[in-house]
Amino acid sequence: MKKLTALMTGTAMALAAPAMAADIVIGVPNWPSVNATAHIMKVAIEDNLGLEVELQNGTNPIVFEAMDSGSMHVHPEVWMPNQQNLHDTFVKDKGTVVMNPNGVESFQGMCVDQATADEHGITTIEDLTNPDVAALFDSNGDGQGELWIGAPGWASTVVEKIRAKSYGYDQTMDLTEIDETVAYANLDNAIKAGDPWAGFCYTPHYVFALHDMQILKEPEHYATAWKVVQPTDDPDWLEKSDAGSAWDLAYLHVHFAKSLEQDYPEVARMLGNVDLDTETVSAMTHALVIDKQEPLAYAREWVAVNEDQVLGWLTD
């Protein structure tokens, strides 16, 4: 791969120095696409800038707090507006974190497997409030259907609890929170067995390439009617919240510690220029989750194949 030798100043000295902590630490929350983009950033920085990059797992709040304190430097995929409260605190109020303006467009909503939707005429989210429809998804005989609303710790999971209350299907469905890999394994098994499945779905994601899914129709997003209070802000958050319409379009943005602009300006430049699209990120998740590619090996191949794009991030 071509190297940007002009950006390699100090590399020889770094190599001669005694072992030390990584120069750059990238936070990695628990969903597939962020794992892919984190590894791609690691390879791009190490190959072209000669810096050592470490990946550390962490929830969204932990990564933001760590960027604020300097113990982490990058969040590769902040969902906006899902993480609006964290963005506002650390980007707008404290000014310790910077947002890359290039967002990856995404969708969030509720889905039912297409076979079940077609057989029973399930097309809208209000259908989930029908006890007869909910009974289709009752696998344990407790009288309520099972509905996956997301993984524990996701901001969207909190919002999905609010949406279930607002629409009323919290009265007919058991809202389950489990890790995404388990949830989509359950989807795979349900489709193979011909059983119904309902749950949270989003793009960019590989699931739409694997299965036919019915996205449940909803009233268009009504911003003034969305009132989402976070559990960290008010113990009565659920009672005080309302979100009885579709999600607005979301965008995924790289965020990074502002301190990088002074400490590693070439890294800050790259992170500020990263520009991906929905199709590309969906392909990344498919490679890691479905094709079972090892993340670091996949990232090295991706960076090599997309060399010109990566060099553009470094020089624009």
Summary of the structure (lengths in Angstrom):
residues: 316
radius of gyration: 21.3
end to end distance: 18.6
largest distance: 69.6
contacts: 994
relative contact order: 0.19
helix: 47%
strand: 20%
